[in-house]
Amino acid sequence: MGLVVGIDEVGRGCWAGPLLVVAARAKRTLPEGLADSKTLTKSQRESLYDAIVDSCELGEGWVQPEEIDKHGLTQAMRLGVSRALMALGGFLALSDRRYRISRRRRVAGESPA
């Protein structure tokens, strides 16, 4: 398996409160049944938690409400991604500074909005 890093956020739709971006780098094969959390039951999400933590290295990027107000949501997302990747450590090559990857392939995870 090649290097796999997934990035997702929570809190982007909230009226108030922080934004959290998490970067997950697979250390081994990802758990069976992994899918977009919106398609899983609470029980399925809870049963996958330990397997995800065991199979991935995680980095968190928190952005506080004051930073969101100051910079706007788009820049706050970029800040959260940057912080999550820095917390994850190591080296990651991106195709440009706006976090758009030139080649993308959806294997599992976030469903299109």
C-alpha positions, 0 to 999 in steps of 0.5 A: 500500500502506498502512502495514504493521508486523509483529511476531514473537518468537523465544525464547519457548519456550526454557528459558533465554536472551533473548527477541527481538521484531522489528518490521518496517515495509514500505517497499515491496511484500513479497517473493513467497513470504513466509509463516510461517517454520515452513512454509518450508524452510531454503533458502526462508527463506535466499533470502527474507532479503535481500529482507525486509531490503531491503523492510522497516525493522527494529527489535529488542527484546531482553529478557534472562533476568533481566528475564523472571524478574523480570517474567514472560513476558507482561510480558517480551513487552510489554517486547520489543514496546515496545523493538522499536517504539521501535527501529523509530522513527516513530509507531504508534497502537495501540487499547489499551496491551496491544497488542491491535489492534481491527481485524486482518486476516491477509494472510500470516505467522504461522499460527494455533497 
